[in-house]
Amino acid sequence: MTTALLDHRKFRSALAQQGFKQEVFAEMVGITDRHVRNLCCKDIDIACSLLYRICTILQIPMLELLICVEE
């Protein structure tokens, strides 16, 4: 079975490239800064609606932040 996960390295890199602080980004997306820290630390199964909000703010395609993992 293949699972699509948010790639934490790509996400962290996108935040850094655009100069977002985790706390400010969390507020913009509507999640806690702790959740943003978790997204930056490990690959996570993410809801499509959250991925959409993240990518809309970062102005990048959703597929750019995803990786496929064989289980």
C-alpha positions as CSV (number, residue, x, y, z in Angstrom):
1,M,0.0,0.0,0.0
2,T,1.2,3.5,-0.8
3,T,0.6,6.5,1.4
4,A,1.1,10.2,0.6
5,L,2.8,12.1,3.4
6,L,3.8,15.7,4.0
7,D,7.6,15.8,3.5
8,H,8.9,17.7,6.6
9,R,12.1,18.7,4.9
10,K,10.4,20.3,1.9
11,F,7.9,22.0,4.2
12,R,10.6,23.3,6.5
13,S,12.5,24.5,3.5
14,A,9.5,26.3,2.0
15,L,8.8,28.1,5.3
16,A,12.5,29.2,5.5
17,Q,12.7,30.3,1.8
18,Q,9.6,32.5,2.3
19,G,10.8,33.9,5.7
20,F,7.8,32.6,7.7
21,K,8.2,32.2,11.5
22,Q,6.4,29.1,12.7
23,E,4.2,31.0,15.1
24,V,3.0,33.5,12.5
25,F,2.5,30.8,9.9
26,A,0.5,28.7,12.4
27,E,-1.8,31.6,13.0
28,M,-2.3,32.2,9.3
29,V,-3.2,28.6,8.6
30,G,-5.4,28.2,11.7
31,I,-3.4,25.6,13.6
32,T,-1.2,25.7,16.7
33,D,2.5,26.5,16.5
34,R,3.1,23.1,18.1
35,H,1.4,21.4,15.1
36,V,3.7,23.5,12.7
37,R,6.7,22.3,14.7
38,N,5.5,18.7,14.3
39,L,5.1,19.2,10.6
40,C,8.7,20.5,10.4
41,C,10.1,17.5,12.3
42,K,8.7,14.3,10.7
43,D,6.8,13.2,7.7
44,I,3.1,13.2,8.5
45,D,-0.2,12.0,7.0
46,I,-2.0,15.3,6.5
47,A,-5.6,16.2,5.7
48,C,-6.2,17.5,2.2
49,S,-7.9,20.6,3.6
50,L,-4.8,21.5,5.7
51,L,-2.4,20.8,2.9
52,Y,-4.5,23.1,0.7
53,R,-4.4,25.9,3.2
54,I,-0.7,25.5,3.6
55,C,0.1,25.5,-0.1
56,T,-2.3,28.4,-0.7
57,I,-0.4,30.5,1.8
58,L,3.0,29.3,0.5
59,Q,1.9,29.7,-3.1
60,I,3.2,26.3,-4.2
61,P,1.5,23.3,-5.8
62,M,0.3,20.7,-3.3
63,L,2.2,17.9,-4.9
64,E,5.5,19.8,-4.2
65,L,5.2,19.0,-0.5
66,L,4.1,15.4,-0.7
67,I,6.1,12.2,-0.8
68,C,4.8,8.6,-1.5
69,V,5.8,5.9,1.0
70,E,5.4,2.2,0.5
71,E,4.0,0.4,3.5
